[in-house]
Amino acid sequence: MFRALRRWQASLAGRLVVLLLGALAAAQAVLFLALRTQQDLIVADMAHSQALAKTVTLARLLTTFPPQDAERLEAAFNSRMTCVNVANQPTPARAMTTPERQLAALVAKLLHGVAAGTPQVEIDASPGKSQPCGPDARAFAPGGAGADLKPFAAVTMIVPLDDQREITVKTAIEKPETFSRVSAVSFFLSALTVGGVAIVVARLQTRSLRALAEASERLGRGEMVAPLSTGGPPEVAAAARAFNTMQERLSEYFSDRLRLLGGIGHDLRTPLTTLRLKAEFIDDEAVRDDIVATIDEMTGITEATLAFIRAEATTEASQKVDLPDLVDDVAKEFLLADERVAVAPSPAFAFVCRPVALRRALRNLIENAVRYGGGAWVSVARDTAGVTIAVEDDGPGVPEHLIEEAFKPFVRLETSRNIETGGLGLGLCIARNLVKAHGGALTLANRPQGGAIASIRLPMSA
């Protein structure tokens, strides 16, 4: 599951979703900071306004009513978020900040003729979640009614009166929670919506890219692909048009090359036949046999070249076959000729391939094993990625430095010039080309116990 998730994250749709969700999270974070700053300003203004109004009102009432009514006024002003105290002892002055001095000057202006001295102001923007007036404040009911308070801002104003009394008014206002459960649900729904839309859009936009990748893979195997649709976004349409143009030019190039080689090979047949007829009239038997042998070799090379070209030009449709059964059929051809060929038992399974081409590739490998190794042992193995067809022999093997040379056209590892014993050097070349046309690979190696092993590796999507 984690491997599939990593593959999805590496895809275009996964990267687009991750980028969009990252951008959404960054935007939410910036918005959170902006809202919190704005809320702090609003809460501070509200706290200042409420504290100022309550302080001025209480101060004027205390100077108007008799002193014995002070406790009644104090109790009337006390509330859950307001604490009032009337004392006869002055509070020591403290250094105030600039906003506090400005607010103190405004209090003194509004209480002109009432306040006996300069008021003191203390602004606490974030005292935490403790009770604004303290755990023992009379403003709170028994049982700790303020235990579940939200964060708040508090303003404390101390005003000295003309009658030597001093009033302390502490006013708090709760701050709304910026990142709450509603915010989390909002972000989750936004992320879900954006992610879903991004996945749908990415899959729609990459459909043409997937078709282009599949067509390129099929073209690389030698198949003819129908021209791709040039619809969709301009960039994708341009890539599809470029692929169609490339396929058309490649097709024309290979067709011209195959026609040229086919024409040369076909035209050589007539002069070779004429030379053979003329050679029959030579009286010297040794010279005649030598010339005829040379002409036969040239004829064999010509026929092999034409066969190679025909293999290149053949376009066979893919079919679903029983691969172990196909291998058994090829092996039976050699068994009928009394050759030493054995096939390891393998359970039947379906495989999509071009059966004629695959038969020819396998036939060439078994023929090489029989010719140079005295026999062939064939096995078929399957795994999740594909299948492997191995052809082993007990021959002398192949020199390590000549393994890749063996796959080149007309390269013979057998040193004699006898076509019967050395062939023409096209078997492995044709086999590798046919295997590559299936999207697979053909490798040749030496076995530790002696002999060689030729392995055909084919993907399941061949």
Phi, psi and omega in degrees: 000316180293325178295318178296322179294320178295320177296320180294320179295330179281346180285168180297318179297316180297316179295321180296318179296315180298317179296317180294318179294322176297317178296321178296317179296320178295318178296320178295322180294316178297317178297321179299314180295319180295315180294321181295317178298316180296319179295321178300318179295317180295315180298318179297316178298317179296316180297318180297316182296312181296316181297318180296314182296315181293320182294313181296318180296313181296319181298317180290323178295319180295327178280343180269316183276160178295155181301329181292347177270005184298318181294323178295318178295319179300315179295326181292327182274340179293140178208188182297326184242011179227131180238126182238138178217129177249119185231159178263348181263128180289149178270135179301141180291150179230158178287133182251152175282172181300312177299324180292319178295323178295316180292324177296321178295323178293323177296316180297323179294317181288336181256029180299125182092352180248312181284139182270343182211192181280125178294156175247142182229137174230123181251123178240104186283333184212075180281000180099204183252014177288168181293133185304323184256010180094157184293339184254013182293144180289345182291345185254141181285160178301146180099003176072062182294342182263013185292333183256028181294149171278169174303146184219165172248140185231144177232125178249126179239131179241120185237119174280132181262169181294333182270024176074002176273164180223130180252140176240121181239117177248119183241132180235153176222133183289141176270134174291145180283120182288312181255093183249187177298324178296320179296319180295317179295320179299316179295320180297315180294320178296316179296320179296317180294312181296317180297316179297314179297320180296319180296314181297314181296317181296318180293321178294319183285333181266000178300317179294325178292321177295320177297321178295318179296318179295318179295322178295319179295320178292320178296323177295336177274359179093007179276154173273131185245137176296146180305139181283152175291139181257024176275180178095195180301153183303321182294317180291319179298321178296319178295320179295318178296320178296321178295315180299318179295317179299315180297320180295317180292319178298318179298316179295320181296312181293322178297316179296319181295316181293322177296321180296310181294321178296321179293319179297314180297320180292319182290338179286340183298318184295308179296329178292320177296320179296317179298321180295319179296319180293325181295334181294340182269002178281131185284324181290115186294320182295316179295318181298316181295323180293318179294318180297321179296319178295318179295321178297321178296317178296323178295319178297318178297319179298313180296320179294323178296317178296321178294320178297318179295319178297322178294323179291324186274345184289131175243103183255140179284146178286144180223159175268123183228164171274105188296313177300325178293322177297317179297319178298319180298318179294320180295324180297330178300321180281329178294326178294336178265017178061036176266155180276096179225130178228144181239127178289140179299141180212137178295147181291142173204152182276144180213136181267122181201181171259099193299321182296315180294319181292322176300317183293319178298315180293322179297319179297320181292317179294322179297319177296318180296321179291319185288316186258341184244000178079002180166168183224140175238115188251139177221152179234128179230144181232143173222189185292333184271333182172202182233155178230126175250117183250133177240115184245154176217171180250026182283194183284352183083189182235132175305135186303322183283354181249005184298311180289329178297329183296339181272356181278148181298139174063022174260121182244127176282340177282123192284341182285163178265010182281119180295328183294325183260334185250349181068194182250357179080025180249349186300307181293324179297314179296317181299315180295320179296320180292322178291318177299326178296341175267005183079015183252196182217144177243124180236154180231133181211165177263140178278146179300325181275004181108151182091180182239159176225124175254126185241127173261119178248118183239134176285157180293338180273008181297000000 
